[in-house]
Amino acid sequence: MTTFASDINHEPEPKAPPKSARRRSREFVLQGLYQWRVGGADEAAIEAYAPEMEGFAKADREFFVGTLRGVIGQREKLTAQITAHIDRPFGELSPVEACILMLGAFELSNYPETPYRVIINEAIELTKAFGGTDGHKYVNGVLDKVAAVVRPDEVAAKKKAR
């Protein structure tokens, strides 16, 4: 049997920590938003299908439903918030990155109890997992700008603390 030098006496990679219920919910919201944006699925169909998906039982269902409905319901407002900070028309963004930006902008506006850096980091992780190669950098930059507008006091306090 042939082995590679890197396989010899190499420790197995540590397992990633288990995903929180909210992180799982964000993944399902992203998938639902993608179905809505690309496939034309409506909210009811997405909500009916999601519980059948593997791993959904470990997600925060309330967060999933509220966030999915909220993003779809506030799509014009969210698109306007994002469009102010991007370098091309919103419709030209990759569908995955557009959905993640909408999700992040929604959370920044509607979940003030969640620190803005947590929301942005979650968006970055989603983009790394589902988006293009350097999409996470773009998402980070755009959501940083959205956060500065939506949560100016929190962003200023964080910058001052550095």
Contact map, one row per residue, 1 for C-alpha under 8 A:
111000000000000000000000000000000000000000000000000000000000000000000000000000000000000000000000000000000000000000000000000000000000000000000000000000000000000000
111100000000000000000000000000000000000000000000000000000000000000000000000000000000000000000000000000000000000000000000000000000000000000000000000000000000000000
111110110000000000000000000000000000000000000000000000000000000000000000000000000000000000000000000000000000000000000000000000000000000000000000000000000000000000
011111110000000000000000000000000000000000000000000000000000000000000000000000000000000000000000000000000000000000000000000000000000000000000000000000000000000000
001111110000000000000000000000000000000000000000000000000000000000000000000000000000000000000000000000000000000000000000000000000000000000000000000000000000000000
000111111100000000000000000000000000000000000000000000000000000000000000000000000000000000000000000000000000000000000000000000000000000000000000000000000000000000
001111111100000000000000000000000000000000000000000000000000000000000000000000000000000000000000000000000000000000000000000000000000000000000000000000000000000000
001111111100000000000000000000000000000000000000000000000000000000000000000000000000000000000000000000000000000000000000000000000000000000000000000000000000000000
000001111110000000000000000000000000000000000000000000000000000000000000000000000000000000000000000000000000000000000000000000000000000000000000000000000000000000
000001111111000000000000000000000000000000000000000000000000000000000000000000000000000000000000000000000000000000000000000000000000000000000000000000000000000000
000000001111100000000000000000000000000000000000000000000000000000000000000000000000000000000000000000000000000000000000000000000000000000000000000000000000000000
000000000111110000000000000000000000000000000000000000000000000000000000000000000000000000000000000000000000000000000000000000000000000000000000000000000000000000
000000000011111000000000000000000000000000000000000000000000000000000000000000000000000000000000000000000000000000000000000000000000000000000000000000000000000000
000000000001111100000000000000000000000000000000000000000000000000000000000000000000000000000000000000000000000000000000000000000000000000000000000000000000000000
000000000000111110000000000000000000000000000000000000000000000000000000000000000000000000000000000000000000000000000000000000000000000000000000000000000000000000
000000000000011111000000000000000000000000000000000000000000000000000000000000000000000000000000000000000000000000000000000000000000000000000000000000000000000000
000000000000001111100000000000000000000000000000000000000000000000000000000000000000000000000000000000000000000000000000000000000000000000000000000000000000000000
000000000000000111110000000000000000000000000000000000000000000000000000000000000000000000000000000000000000000000000000000000000000000000000000000000000000000000
000000000000000011111011000000000000000000000000000000000000000000000000000000000000000000000000000000000000000000000000000000000000000000000000000000000000000000
000000000000000001111111000000000000000000000000000000000010000000000000000000000000000000000000000000000000000000000000000000000000000000000000000000000000000000
000000000000000000111111100000000000000000000000000000000111000000000000000000000000000000000000000000000000000000000000000000000000000000000000000000000000000000
000000000000000000011111110000000000000000000000000000000011001000000000000000000000000000000000000000000000000000000000000000000000000000000000000000000000000000
000000000000000000111111111000000000000000000000000000000010000000000000000000000000000000000000000000000000000000000000010000000000000000000000000000000000000000
000000000000000000111111111100000000000000000000000000110111000000000000000000000000000000000000000000000000000000000000000000000000000000000000000000000000000000
000000000000000000001111111110000000000000000000000000010011101100000000000000000000000000000000000000000000000000000000000000000000000000000000000000000000000000
000000000000000000000111111111000000000000000000000000000000000100000000000000000000000000000000000000000000000000000000000000000000000000000000000000000000000000
000000000000000000000011111111100000000000000000000000000000000000000000000000000000000000000000000000000000000000000000000001000000000000000000000000000000000000
000000000000000000000001111111110000000000000000010000010000000100000000000000000000000000000000000000000000000000000000000000000000000000000000000000000000000000
000000000000000000000000111111111000000000000000000000000000000100110000000000000000000000000000000000100000000000000000000000000000000000000000000000000000000000
000000000000000000000000011111111100000000000000000000000000000000000000000000000000000000000001001100100000000000000000000000000000000000000000000000000000000000
000000000000000000000000001111111110000000000000000000000000000000000000000000000000000000000000000000000000000000000000000000000000000000000000000000000000000000
000000000000000000000000000111111111000000000110010000000000000000010000000000000000000000000000000000000000000000000000000000000000000000000000000000000000000000
000000000000000000000000000011111111100000000000000000000000000000010001000000000000000000000000001000000000000000000000000000000000000000000000000000000000000000
000000000000000000000000000001111111111000000000000000000000000000000000000000000000000000000011001000000000000000000000000000000000000000000000000000000000000000
000000000000000000000000000000111111111110000100000000000000000000000000000000000000000000000000000000000000000000000000000000000000000000000000000000000000000000
000000000000000000000000000000011111111111100100000000000000000000000000000000000000000000000000000000000000000000000000000000000000000000000000000000000000000000
000000000000000000000000000000001111111110000000000000000000000000000000000000000000000000000010001000000000000000000000000000000000000000000000000000000000000000
000000000000000000000000000000000111111100000000000000000000000000000000000000000000000000000010000000000000000000000000000000000000000000000000000000000000000000
000000000000000000000000000000000111111110000000000000000000000000000000000000000000000000000000000000000000000000000000000000000000000000000000000000000000000000
000000000000000000000000000000000011111111000000000000000000000000000000000000000000000000000000000000000000000000000000000000000000000000000000000000000000000000
000000000000000000000000000000000011101111101100000000000000000000000000000000000000000000000000000000000000000000000000000000000000000000000000000000000000000000
000000000000000000000000000000000001000111111100000000000000000000000000000000000000000000000000000000000000000000000000000000000000000000000000000000000000000000
000000000000000000000000000000000001000011111110000000000000000000011001000000000000000000000000000000000000000000000000000000000000000000000000000000000000000000
000000000000000000000000000000000000000001111111000000000000000000000000000000000000000000000000000000000000000000000000000000000000000000000000000000000000000000
000000000000000000000000000000000000000011111111100000000000000000000000000000000000000000000000000000000000000000000000000000000000000000000000000000000000000000
000000000000000000000000000000010011000011111111110000000000000000000000000000000000000000000000000000000000000000000000000000000000000000000000000000000000000000
000000000000000000000000000000010000000000111111111000000000000010000000000000000000000000000000000000000000000000000000000000000000000000000000000000000000000000
000000000000000000000000000000000000000000011111111100000000000000000000000000000000000000000000000000000000000000000000000000000000000000000000000000000000000000
000000000000000000000000000000000000000000001111111110000000000000000000000000000000000000000000000000000000000000000000000000000000000000000000000000000000000000
000000000000000000000000000100010000000000000111111110010000000000000000000000000000000000000000000000000000000000000000000000000000000000000000000000000000000000
000000000000000000000000000000000000000000000011111111011000000000000000000000000000000000000000000000000000000000000000000000000000000000000000000000000000000000
000000000000000000000000000000000000000000000001111111010000000000000000000000000000000000000000000000000000000000000000000000000000000000000000000000000000000000
000000000000000000000000000000000000000000000000111111110000000000000000000000000000000000000000000000000000000000000000000000000000000000000000000000000000000000
000000000000000000000000000000000000000000000000001111111000000000000000000000000000000000000000000000000000000000000000000000000000000000000000000000000000000000
000000000000000000000001000000000000000000000000000011111110000000000000000000000000000000000000000000000000000000000000000000000000000000000000000000000000000000
000000000000000000000001100100000000000000000000011111111110100000000000000000000000000000000000000000000000000000000000000000000000000000000000000000000000000000
000000000000000000000000000000000000000000000000001001111110000000000000000000000000000000000000000000000000000000000000000000000000000000000000000000000000000000
000000000000000000001001000000000000000000000000000000111111000000000000000000000000000000000000000000000000000000000000000000000000000000000000000000000000000000
000000000000000000011111100000000000000000000000000000111111100100000000000000000000000000000000000000000000000000000000000000000000000000000000000000000000000000
000000000000000000001101100000000000000000000000000000000111111100000000000000000000000000000000000000000000000000000000000000000000000000000000000000000000000000
000000000000000000000000100000000000000000000000000000010011111110000000000000000000000000000000000000000000000000000000000000000000000000000000000000000000000000
000000000000000000000000000000000000000000000000000000000001111111000000000000000000000000000000000000000000000000000000000000000000000000000000000000000000000000
000000000000000000000100100000000000000000000000000000000001111111100000000000000000000000000000000000000000000000000000000000000000000000000000000000000000000000
000000000000000000000000110110000000000000000000000000000011111111110000000000000000000000000000000000000000000000000000000000000000000000000000000000000000000000
000000000000000000000000000000000000000000000010000000000000111111111000000000000000000000000000000000000000000000000000000000000000000000000000000000000000000000
000000000000000000000000000000000000000000000000000000000000011111111100000000000000000000000000000000000000000000000000000000000000000000000000000000000000000000
000000000000000000000000000010000000000000000000000000000000001111111110000000000000000000000000000000100110000000000000000000000000000000000000000000000000000000
000000000000000000000000000010011000000000100000000000000000000111111111000000000000000000000000000000000000000000000000000000000000000000000000000000000000000000
000000000000000000000000000000000000000000100000000000000000000011111111100000000000000000000000000000000000000000000000000000000000000000000000000000000000000000
000000000000000000000000000000000000000000000000000000000000000001111111110000000000000000000000000000000100000000000000000000000000000000000000000000000000000000
000000000000000000000000000000000000000000000000000000000000000000111111111001000000000000000000000001100100000000000000000000000000000000000000000000000000000000
000000000000000000000000000000001000000000100000000000000000000000011111111000000000000000000000000000000000000000000000000000000000000000000000000000000000000000
000000000000000000000000000000000000000000000000000000000000000000001111111000000000000000000000000000000000000000000000000000000000000000000000000000000000000000
000000000000000000000000000000000000000000000000000000000000000000000111111111000000000000000000000000000100000000000000000000000000000000000000000000000000000000
000000000000000000000000000000000000000000000000000000000000000000000011111111100000000000000000000001000000000000000000000000000000000000000000000000000000000000
000000000000000000000000000000000000000000000000000000000000000000000000011111110000000000000000000000000000000000000000000000000000000000000000000000000000000000
000000000000000000000000000000000000000000000000000000000000000000000000011111111000000000000000000000000000000000000000000000000000000000000000000000000000000000
000000000000000000000000000000000000000000000000000000000000000000000010011111111100000000000000000001001100000000000000000000000000000000000000000000000000000000
000000000000000000000000000000000000000000000000000000000000000000000000001111111110000001000000000001000000000000000000000000000000000000000000000000000000000000
000000000000000000000000000000000000000000000000000000000000000000000000000111111111000000000000000000000000000000000000000000000000000000000000000000000000000000
000000000000000000000000000000000000000000000000000000000000000000000000000011111111100000000000000000001000000000000000000000000000000000000000010000000000000000
000000000000000000000000000000000000000000000000000000000000000000000000000001111111110001000000000011001000000000000000000000000000000000000110010000000000000000
000000000000000000000000000000000000000000000000000000000000000000000000000000111111110111000000000000000000000000000000000000000000000000000000000000000000000000
000000000000000000000000000000000000000000000000000000000000000000000000000000011111110000000000000000000000000000000000000000000000000000000000000000000000000000
000000000000000000000000000000000000000000000000000000000000000000000000000000001111111000000000000000000000000000000000000000000000000000000100110000000000000000
000000000000000000000000000000000000000000000000000000000000000000000000000000000111111111000000000000000000000000000000000000000000000000000100000000000000000000
000000000000000000000000000000000000000000000000000000000000000000000000000000000000111110000000000000000000000000000000000000000000000000000000000000000000000000
000000000000000000000000000000000000000000000000000000000000000000000000000000000010011111011000000000000000000000000000000000000000000000000000000000000000000000
000000000000000000000000000000000000000000000000000000000000000000000000000000000010011111111000000000000000000000000000000000000000000000000000000000000000000000
000000000000000000000000000000000000000000000000000000000000000000000000000000100110010111111000010000000000000000000000000000000000000000000000000000000000000000
000000000000000000000000000000000000000000000000000000000000000000000000000000000000000011111000000000000000000000000000000000000000000000000000000000000000000000
000000000000000000000000000000000000000000000000000000000000000000000000000000000000000111111100000000000000000000000000000000000000000000000000000000000000000000
000000000000000000000000000000000000000000000000000000000000000000000000000000000000000111111110110000000000000000000000000000000000000000000000000000000000000000
000000000000000000000000000000000000000000000000000000000000000000000000000000000000000000011111110000000000000000000000000000000000000000000000000000000000000000
000000000000000000000000000000000100110000000000000000000000000000000000000000000000000000001111111000000000000000000000000000000000000000000000000000000000000000
000000000000000000000000000001000100000000000000000000000000000000000000000000000000000000000111111100000000000000000000000000100110000000000000000000000000000000
000000000000000000000000000000000000000000000000000000000000000000000000000000000000000000001111111110000000000000000000000000100010001000100000000000000000000000
000000000000000000000000000000000000000000000000000000000000000000000000000000000000000001001111111111000000000000000000000000000000000000000000000000000000000000
000000000000000000000000000001001100100000000000000000000000000000000000000000000000000000000011111111100000000000000000000000000000000000000000000000000000000000
000000000000000000000000000001000000000000000000000000000000000000000000000000000000000000000001111111110000000000000000001001100000000000100000000000000000000000
000000000000000000000000000000000000000000000000000000000000000000000000000000000100000000000000111111111000000000000000001000000000000000100110000000000000000000
000000000000000000000000000000000000000000000000000000000000000000000010001001100100000000000000011111111100000000000000000000000000000000000000000000000000000000
000000000000000000000000000011000000000000000000000000000000000000100010000000000000000000000000001111111110000000000000001000000000000000000000000000000000000000
000000000000000000000000000000000000000000000000000000000000000000000000000000000000000000000000000111111111000000000011001000000000000000000010000000000000000000
000000000000000000000000000000000000000000000000000000000000000000000000000001001100000000000000000011111111100000000000000000000000000000000010011000000000000000
000000000000000000000000000000000000000000000000000000000000000000100110010001000000000000000000000001111111110000000000000000000000000000000000000000000000000000
000000000000000000000000000000000000000000000000000000000000000000100000000000000000000000000000000000111111111100000010000000000000000000000000000000000000000000
000000000000000000000000000000000000000000000000000000000000000000000000000000000000000000000000000000011111111100010010000000000000000000000000001001100000000000
000000000000000000000000000000000000000000000000000000000000000000000000000000000000000000000000000000001111111100000000000000000000000000000000000001100000000000
000000000000000000000000000000000000000000000000000000000000000000000000000000000000000000000000000000000111111100000000000000000000000000000000000000000000000000
000000000000000000000000000000000000000000000000000000000000000000000000000000000000000000000000000000000011111111000000000000000000000000000000000000000000000000
000000000000000000000000000000000000000000000000000000000000000000000000000000000000000000000000000000000011111111110000000000000000000000000000000000000000000000
000000000000000000000000000000000000000000000000000000000000000000000000000000000000000000000000000000000000001111100000000000000000000000000000000000000000000000
000000000000000000000000000000000000000000000000000000000000000000000000000000000000000000000000000000000000001111110110000000000000000000000000000000000000000000
000000000000000000000000000000000000000000000000000000000000000000000000000000000000000000000000000000000000000111111110000000000000000000000000000000000000000000
000000000000000000000000000000000000000000000000000000000000000000000000000000000000000000000000000000000001000101111111000000000000000000000000001000100110000000
000000000000000000000000000000000000000000000000000000000000000000000000000000000000000000000000000000000000000000111111100000000000000000000000000000000000000000
000000000000000000000000000000000000000000000000000000000000000000000000000000000000000000000000000000000000000001111111110000000000000000000000000000000000000000
000000000000000000000000000000000000000000000000000000000000000000000000000000000000000000000000000000010011000001111111111000000000000000000000000000000000000000
000000000000000000000000000000000000000000000000000000000000000000000000000000000000000000000000000000010000000000011111111100000000000000010011000000000000000000
000000000000000000000000000000000000000000000000000000000000000000000000000000000000000000000000000000000000000000001111111110000000000000010000000000000000000000
000000000000000000000010000000000000000000000000000000000000000000000000000000000000000000000000000000000000000000000111111111000000000000000000000000000000000000
000000000000000000000000000000000000000000000000000000000000000000000000000000000000000000000000000110110000000000000011111111100000000100110000000000000000000000
000000000000000000000000000000000000000000000000000000000000000000000000000000000000000000000000000000000000000000000001111111110000000110110000000000000000000000
000000000000000000000000000000000000000000000000000000000000000000000000000000000000000000000000000000000000000000000000111111111000000100000000000000000000000000
000000000000000000000000001000000000000000000000000000000000000000000000000000000000000000000000000100000000000000000000011111111110000000000000000000000000000000
000000000000000000000000000000000000000000000000000000000000000000000000000000000000000000000001100100000000000000000000001111111111001100100000000000000000000000
000000000000000000000000000000000000000000000000000000000000000000000000000000000000000000000000000000000000000000000000000111111111111100000000000000000000000000
000000000000000000000000000000000000000000000000000000000000000000000000000000000000000000000000000000000000000000000000000011111110000000000000000000000000000000
000000000000000000000000000000000000000000000000000000000000000000000000000000000000000000000001000000000000000000000000000001111111000000000000000000000000000000
000000000000000000000000000000000000000000000000000000000000000000000000000000000000000000000001100000000000000000000000000001111111101100000000000000000000000000
000000000000000000000000000000000000000000000000000000000000000000000000000000000000000000000000000000000000000000000000000000110111111100000000000000000000000000
000000000000000000000000000000000000000000000000000000000000000000000000000000000000000000000000000000000000000000000000000000010011111100000000000000000000000000
000000000000000000000000000000000000000000000000000000000000000000000000000000000000000000000000000000000000000000000000000000010001111111000000000000000000000000
000000000000000000000000000000000000000000000000000000000000000000000000000000000000000000000000100000000000000000000000000000110011111111100000000000000000000000
000000000000000000000000000000000000000000000000000000000000000000000000000000000000000000000000000000000000000000000000001110110011111111110000000000000000000000
000000000000000000000000000000000000000000000000000000000000000000000000000000000000000000000000000000000000000000000000000100000000011111111000000000000000000000
000000000000000000000000000000000000000000000000000000000000000000000000000000000000000000000000000000000000000000000000000000000000011111111100000000000000000000
000000000000000000000000000000000000000000000000000000000000000000000000000000000000000000000000100110000000000000000000001100100000001111111110000000000000000000
000000000000000000000000000000000000000000000000000000000000000000000000000000000000000000000000000000000000000000000001101100000000000111111111000000000000000000
000000000000000000000000000000000000000000000000000000000000000000000000000000000000000000000000000000000000000000000000000000000000000011111111100000000000000000
000000000000000000000000000000000000000000000000000000000000000000000000000000000100110000000000000010000000000000000000000000000000000001111111110000000000000000
000000000000000000000000000000000000000000000000000000000000000000000000000000000100000000000000000010011000000000000001000000000000000000111111111000000000000000
000000000000000000000000000000000000000000000000000000000000000000000000000000000000000000000000000000000000000000000001000000000000000000011111111100000000000000
000000000000000000000000000000000000000000000000000000000000000000000000000000000000100000000000000000000000000000000000000000000000000000001111111110000000000000
000000000000000000000000000000000000000000000000000000000000000000000000000000001100100000000000000000001000000000000000000000000000000000000111111111000000000000
000000000000000000000000000000000000000000000000000000000000000000000000000000000000000000000000000000001001000000010000000000000000000000000011111111110010000000
000000000000000000000000000000000000000000000000000000000000000000000000000000000000000000000000000000000000000000000000000000000000000000000001111111110011000000
000000000000000000000000000000000000000000000000000000000000000000000000000000000000000000000000000000000000000000000000000000000000000000000000111111110000000000
000000000000000000000000000000000000000000000000000000000000000000000000000000000000000000000000000000000001100000000000000000000000000000000000011111110000000000
000000000000000000000000000000000000000000000000000000000000000000000000000000000000000000000000000000000001100000010000000000000000000000000000001111111110000000
000000000000000000000000000000000000000000000000000000000000000000000000000000000000000000000000000000000000000000000000000000000000000000000000001111111111000000
000000000000000000000000000000000000000000000000000000000000000000000000000000000000000000000000000000000000000000000000000000000000000000000000000000111111100000
000000000000000000000000000000000000000000000000000000000000000000000000000000000000000000000000000000000000000000010000000000000000000000000000000000111111110000
000000000000000000000000000000000000000000000000000000000000000000000000000000000000000000000000000000000000000000010000000000000000000000000000001100111111111000
000000000000000000000000000000000000000000000000000000000000000000000000000000000000000000000000000000000000000000000000000000000000000000000000000100011111111100
000000000000000000000000000000000000000000000000000000000000000000000000000000000000000000000000000000000000000000000000000000000000000000000000000000001111111110
000000000000000000000000000000000000000000000000000000000000000000000000000000000000000000000000000000000000000000000000000000000000000000000000000000000111111111
000000000000000000000000000000000000000000000000000000000000000000000000000000000000000000000000000000000000000000000000000000000000000000000000000000000011111111
000000000000000000000000000000000000000000000000000000000000000000000000000000000000000000000000000000000000000000000000000000000000000000000000000000000001111111
000000000000000000000000000000000000000000000000000000000000000000000000000000000000000000000000000000000000000000000000000000000000000000000000000000000000111111
000000000000000000000000000000000000000000000000000000000000000000000000000000000000000000000000000000000000000000000000000000000000000000000000000000000000011111
